Amino acid sequence: MIEAYRQVRQHAEPVLFQLDWGTIAGLQWGNPQGKPILALHGWLDNAHSFLPIAAQFVDSELATTHQLIALDWPGHGLSDHRPAGNHYPFLDYVYDVVQLCEQQNWKKVEVVAHSMGAFVGNLWAGIEPQRVEHLLAIEAFGLLSSPETAILDDIRQGFRSRIQQQGKRRPHYPNFAAAVQARKQAGDFNEQVAELLVERGVEQLDADDFRFRADGQLRVKSVLRLTPLQIRTILMAIECPIKLVLGRNGHRERIELALNQWQDAVPQLKIAEAEGGHHVHMEAADAVWREFTAMLASANA
């Protein structure tokens, strides 16, 4: 199966998008003139997170009418890091995809998104309900939030985190295999999944010197978080069909807390399960893809 994913990678068209701050990289499959399906990966992952989904896409009828574009978020994969002195405030990720769609004149898009990418998708669908037509959110709903009373602690901890990060350097590894093991230990997946992510996520500096491309600033704690009420207000504005896919061994407790807070704000939300962990879209891509195509078919029935 891992070889099939490498084959779909080889058939991908690399894409670059110049935004106002730098370049976003990605991989594209299907009809270049087709309707875009944007695939948005999770924190510290990259576009290779969607190679298993891409393998499903290229064998489907949608490949003739749509284009699947898996992006690298800023600071991830082959995308630029944000300029020195900048950080990664969460809403800027939403603005990145808004700006991208404006630049490419994509009036309507479908969104398949995992974890942090799904948080972006949740907010984006509320902020631009006229643009996001369907949203498949994998292993994330709502957004990480803080109560109003936490504002001082959040700012103080966020500032301290920025200062501490200034003295840190990204770790180095003696070979590719060591980087794979490090990524495997940091995740909830097997070595094959880790290898797919590391292939795009690591850079070789010398014969025995590898390091991850991801910007160290991505690990800095958020200075400001939206409150539960602010998040509810955005979620209530979602108009499109939205489906949440959970891995049976994923981040269930965190997601159930989010559902208890906000599920009633999105009455059209549907929930499905598939066998896998937090990276269920890589472990059970066929099941996740079926949920996406079923959502499209239901809306078009």
C-alpha positions as MATLAB code, in Angstrom:
seq = 'MIEAYRQVRQHAEPVLFQLDWGTIAGLQWGNPQGKPILALHGWLDNAHSFLPIAAQFVDSELATTHQLIALDWPGHGLSDHRPAGNHYPFLDYVYDVVQLCEQQNWKKVEVVAHSMGAFVGNLWAGIEPQRVEHLLAIEAFGLLSSPETAILDDIRQGFRSRIQQQGKRRPHYPNFAAAVQARKQAGDFNEQVAELLVERGVEQLDADDFRFRADGQLRVKSVLRLTPLQIRTILMAIECPIKLVLGRNGHRERIELALNQWQDAVPQLKIAEAEGGHHVHMEAADAVWREFTAMLASANA';
ca = [
       0.000    0.000    0.000;
       2.849    2.405    0.766;
       4.079    1.945   -2.808;
       0.675    2.989   -4.168;
       0.954    6.232   -2.213;
       4.391    6.869   -3.649;
       2.956    6.341   -7.136;
       0.215    8.904   -6.543;
       2.874   11.298   -5.268;
       4.842   10.842   -8.489;
       1.737   11.694  -10.522;
       1.050   14.857   -8.527;
       1.633   18.256  -10.066;
       3.647   20.497   -7.712;
       2.003   23.899   -7.274;
       3.190   27.188   -5.798;
       1.028   30.143   -4.832;
       2.558   33.532   -4.103;
       0.681   35.274   -1.279;
       1.421   38.718    0.125;
       3.851   37.374    2.766;
       5.493   34.448    0.899;
       4.905   31.236   -1.039;
       2.471   28.415   -0.265;
       3.389   25.037   -1.785;
       1.184   22.086   -2.525;
       0.364   19.074   -4.695;
      -2.408   18.918   -7.297;
      -4.248   16.006   -8.932;
      -7.133   15.750  -11.383;
      -8.511   18.315  -13.808;
      -6.474   21.548  -13.497;
      -9.523   23.503  -14.624;
     -11.906   21.582  -12.372;
     -13.653   22.690   -9.234;
     -11.148   22.819   -6.364;
     -11.184   20.428   -3.436;
      -8.769   21.904   -0.912;
      -7.108   19.446    1.457;
      -5.883   21.118    4.656;
      -3.484   19.170    6.868;
      -2.903   19.223   10.607;
      -0.292   20.848   12.828;
       3.287   19.771   11.992;
       2.070   17.556    9.119;
       2.252   18.484    5.434;
       0.599   17.836    2.065;
       1.708   14.182    2.136;
      -0.901   13.701    4.852;
      -3.385   13.493    1.963;
      -1.542   11.047   -0.312;
      -3.887    8.207    0.738;
      -6.926   10.407   -0.001;
      -5.353   11.421   -3.336;
      -5.048    7.735   -4.252;
      -8.816    7.435   -3.748;
      -9.496   10.636   -5.668;
      -7.551    9.762   -8.819;
      -9.520    6.518   -9.149;
     -12.868    8.293   -8.797;
     -15.167   10.090  -11.244;
     -14.432   13.348   -9.438;
     -10.937   13.389  -10.943;
     -12.459   14.411  -14.303;
     -14.515   17.298  -12.927;
     -12.474   18.425   -9.919;
      -8.918   19.158   -8.876;
      -7.631   18.042   -5.500;
      -5.074   20.444   -4.043;
      -3.238   19.447   -0.865;
      -1.560   22.520    0.597;
       1.392   22.899    2.935;
       0.462   25.407    5.606;
       2.901   28.293    6.193;
       5.919   27.027    8.111;
       5.176   23.429    7.077;
       6.407   21.182    4.279;
       7.754   23.110    1.300;
       5.893   26.348    2.059;
       7.812   29.405    3.216;
       8.135   30.196    6.887;
       6.421   33.388    7.896;
       8.891   36.318    7.843;
      11.212   36.766   10.829;
       9.521   38.516   13.709;
       6.115   37.165   12.731;
       4.284   34.406   14.528;
       1.457   32.076   13.551;
      -1.808   33.553   14.888;
      -4.542   31.096   14.088;
      -6.837   33.391   12.136;
      -4.014   34.118    9.699;
      -4.345   30.531    8.448;
      -7.956   31.304    7.570;
      -6.851   34.476    5.813;
      -4.269   32.481    3.845;
      -6.969   30.338    2.220;
      -9.261   33.345    1.724;
      -6.432   35.202   -0.009;
      -5.571   32.126   -2.085;
      -9.149   31.748   -3.309;
      -9.366   35.435   -4.185;
      -6.097   35.204   -6.108;
      -7.176   32.084   -8.023;
     -10.757   33.323   -8.518;
     -12.206   30.228   -6.812;
     -15.754   31.307   -6.026;
     -16.793   27.893   -4.679;
     -14.620   25.233   -3.044;
     -14.979   21.875   -1.342;
     -12.864   21.349    1.770;
     -11.398   18.167    3.263;
      -9.485   19.042    6.407;
      -7.723   17.290    9.272;
      -7.111   18.412   12.859;
      -5.713   21.981   12.797;
      -6.792   22.185    9.156;
     -10.317   21.220   10.225;
     -10.297   23.973   12.838;
      -9.433   26.342    9.994;
     -12.217   24.806    7.910;
     -14.777   25.270   10.687;
     -13.995   28.964   10.995;
     -13.651   29.509    7.262;
     -17.054   27.959    6.543;
     -18.632   30.422    8.981;
     -16.629   33.437    7.833;
     -17.223   32.751    4.122;
     -20.389   30.641    3.925;
     -20.864   31.676    0.290;
     -17.531   30.096   -0.729;
     -17.271   26.822    1.224;
     -19.808   24.423   -0.301;
     -19.021   21.241    1.654;
     -16.745   20.580    4.608;
     -15.424   17.210    5.694;
     -13.752   17.787    9.067;
     -11.501   14.963   10.255;
     -10.855   14.634   13.978;
     -11.616   18.246   14.937;
     -14.669   20.391   15.614;
     -14.970   23.982   16.806;
     -11.661   25.435   17.933;
      -9.350   25.442   20.935;
     -10.777   28.173   23.155;
     -10.196   30.072   26.379;
     -12.728   31.679   28.711;
     -12.666   35.458   28.993;
     -11.172   35.179   32.470;
      -8.061   33.444   31.077;
      -6.937   36.442   29.030;
      -4.077   37.522   31.307;
      -2.671   34.017   31.709;
      -2.888   33.399   27.958;
      -1.012   36.600   27.099;
       1.652   36.095   29.767;
       2.252   32.460   28.803;
       2.221   33.339   25.107;
       4.837   36.065   25.537;
       6.998   33.801   27.698;
       6.716   31.057   25.076;
       7.942   33.443   22.364;
      10.945   34.452   24.419;
      11.840   30.844   25.240;
      11.575   29.823   21.593;
      14.173   32.409   20.545;
      16.945   30.342   22.085;
      15.844   27.022   20.635;
      17.101   25.333   17.490;
      15.452   22.614   15.478;
      16.856   19.140   16.333;
      19.096   17.367   13.836;
      19.144   13.659   12.961;
      21.982   11.509   11.572;
      19.836    9.891    8.880;
      16.360    9.700    7.368;
      15.417    6.631    9.416;
      16.119    8.455   12.685;
      13.826   11.300   11.598;
      11.106    8.763   10.785;
      11.403    7.225   14.239;
      11.189   10.661   15.861;
       8.015   11.471   13.906;
       6.513    8.077   14.712;
       7.115    8.552   18.428;
       5.485   11.995   18.323;
       2.362   10.679   16.607;
      -0.209    7.927   16.970;
       0.587    6.070   13.763;
       2.807    3.377   12.343;
       6.186    3.709   10.676;
       4.749    3.694    7.143;
       2.536    6.702    7.872;
       5.437    8.483    9.563;
       7.638    7.837    6.525;
       5.116    9.461    4.164;
       5.059   12.604    6.295;
       8.829   12.734    6.768;
       9.491   12.423    3.023;
       8.084   15.929    2.553;
       8.738   17.222    6.033;
      12.511   16.746    6.320;
      15.487   18.388    4.627;
      18.968   16.962    4.206;
      21.701   19.452    5.082;
      24.682   17.116    4.742;
      25.457   13.426    4.297;
      24.618   12.698    7.928;
      22.563   15.762    8.855;
      18.764   15.870    8.570;
      16.251   18.183   10.199;
      12.535   18.848    9.903;
      11.535   21.772    7.728;
       8.761   22.951   10.070;
       9.323   26.397   11.586;
      10.155   26.230   15.290;
       7.814   29.190   15.822;
       4.894   26.814   15.218;
       5.449   25.502   18.747;
       4.899   28.885   20.389;
       1.785   29.090   22.553;
      -1.062   31.262   21.287;
      -1.208   34.701   22.881;
      -4.926   35.107   22.234;
      -7.663   32.506   21.822;
     -11.271   33.033   20.889;
     -13.836   32.566   23.643;
     -16.499   29.830   23.457;
     -19.159   32.426   22.633;
     -17.098   33.905   19.821;
     -16.581   30.436   18.366;
     -20.305   29.695   18.646;
     -21.081   32.891   16.745;
     -18.845   31.808   13.859;
     -20.120   28.222   13.798;
     -23.730   29.414   13.690;
     -22.954   31.146   10.397;
     -22.013   27.876    8.648;
     -24.499   27.137    5.872;
     -22.867   24.254    4.007;
     -23.250   20.532    4.667;
     -20.621   19.541    7.214;
     -19.559   16.075    8.283;
     -17.210   15.217   11.134;
     -15.259   11.967   10.753;
     -13.824   10.490   13.929;
     -11.173    7.824   14.303;
     -12.348    5.164   16.738;
      -9.013    5.521   18.522;
      -8.581    9.238   17.895;
      -8.936   12.329   20.058;
     -12.398   11.321   21.232;
     -12.442   13.022   24.643;
     -11.399   16.432   23.281;
     -13.870   16.243   20.407;
     -16.752   15.206   22.650;
     -16.098   18.263   24.805;
     -16.273   20.435   21.684;
     -19.486   18.741   20.543;
     -21.054   19.316   23.956;
     -20.215   23.004   23.653;
     -21.157   23.729   20.062;
     -22.926   20.890   18.228;
     -26.296   22.614   18.585;
     -24.846   25.669   16.799;
     -24.483   23.599   13.601;
     -27.742   21.621   13.260;
     -26.747   20.190    9.857;
     -23.615   18.560   11.305;
     -23.386   14.815   10.669;
     -20.927   12.520   12.446;
     -19.303    9.339   11.158;
     -16.643    6.960   12.446;
     -13.860    5.006   10.769;
     -11.304    2.535   12.040;
      -8.127    4.374   12.955;
      -6.535    6.945   15.211;
      -6.144   10.703   14.956;
      -4.693   10.280   11.425;
      -7.643    8.155   10.329;
      -7.578    9.760    6.860;
      -4.191    8.128    6.307;
      -5.031    4.799    7.942;
      -8.537    4.324    6.483;
      -8.553    6.615    3.459;
     -11.153    4.528    1.622;
     -13.674    4.896    4.438;
     -13.017    8.622    4.847;
     -13.283    9.187    1.092;
     -16.629    7.354    1.016;
     -17.943    9.739    3.658;
     -16.879   12.706    1.532;
     -18.381   11.438   -1.727;
     -21.577   10.434    0.081;
     -21.890   13.983    1.398;
     -21.515   15.388   -2.103;
     -23.992   12.907   -3.539;
     -26.542   13.662   -0.841;
     -26.329   17.386   -1.489;
     -26.753   16.857   -5.235;
     -29.615   14.366   -4.958;
];
